[in-house]
């Protein structure tokens, strides 16, 4: 009987990773994890403009849920992780558009509803792929199929007055006998000029004196809430408060900046009625419907070789007299109603441009604080977005 020699195999020692390799692996894991979380579940955003004041303030940092409405699959896969349009701190594009994938949406547990605060890709921005257009945040005032109208600043949906966001702002003209009010006075009412544009939350109104040939302050133009303006009305030196209300033109204005252009006499305070496109619904095409839906047919429906004129639409060289929409659309408005570039100016938001639902504010930094101690708005931390 032959013997079998059993040899014990000697285990090879595990080679310890270098410090550089450990660091690289940690960074790689963090980037992959952050990218997946950012794409699939939640993404952080900052509020840069006052269009949603006072519901959302300039300097608010908030988390936006992707899974509420269903996470979108990537359309532009060739992109530097954790970037949007540019590589951080440069003007270098962070993506290549050589590959554009069909876009789908993962299962959701809710849909966009009237009153939701929604982040979306800015539809008119043609220089970027859909998923890399600039992110906007507004409140959804109308969903697909709704008939929306604004009458004297009040939104009506399907003939019923829509709920007014409690912190929404409007513009008021306040006639006063005091011309020396300053930032400190208005700050106590949370009326703060926190954004460097020509439209301020407060500004003096001057009137020329025919005798002295000088100007004096006779009042103030304020962007604020209805609750705050009620408090200001009680001050004994306030003579009169007039809400701003831009009446519709007697006839359509040739150079109107409102959506629908010269075909409709609409203004920011008196707009519509307008029917929001809905998937599967057919619209007959004439001069007015082309003014409302021509851009939708040409830019957002995936049609090729579309030609639009005031009186007709052709797709692939064939004239059409009606059109059936391929996806749902939404009508978005800012809560700061007189300082918001929204659907009243550029139209509908397609369903494939929806990014997610604003959930809560985790940090808020005042860009123009009265003093260093007030830099952080402590009362806004970890507050739910309504």
Secondary structure, 3 states (H helix, E strand, C coil): CCCCCCCCCCCCCCCCCCHHHHHHHHHHHHHHHHHHHHHHCEEEEECCCCCCCCCCCCCEEEEEECCCCCCECCCCCCECCCCCCECCCCCCECECCCCCCCCCECCCCCCCCCCCEEEEECCCCCCCCHHHCCEEEEEEEECCCCEEEEECCEEEECCEECCCCCCCEEEEEEEECCCCCCHHHHHCCCCCCCCCCCCCCEEEEEEECCCCCCEEEEEEEEEECHHHHHHHHCCCCEEEEEECCCCCCCCCCCCCCCCCHHHCCCCCCCEEEEECCCCCCEEECCHHHHHHHHHHHHHHCCCCCEEECCCCEEECCEEECEEECCCCEEEEECCECCCCCCHHHHCCEEHHHEEEEEEEEEEEECCCCCCHHHCECHHHCCEECC
